[in-house]
Amino acid sequence: MKKDTVLFDLGGTLAYYYEMPEFADLLRQGIAEVQEYLLNEDAQRQ
């Protein structure tokens, strides 16, 4: 059975927005995780 759902974010209740000082670490972590994923994908193809 299909259920339609609508979510409302009433002033930051469903999402957390990072502050600028946090961004550099998040960017480094994101790049490292994407790099690891791509390296694993490449290893699986060989």
Buried (B, 14 or more C-beta within 10 A) or exposed (E): EEEEEEEEEEEEEEEEEEEEEEEEEEEEEEEEEEEEEEEEEEEEEE
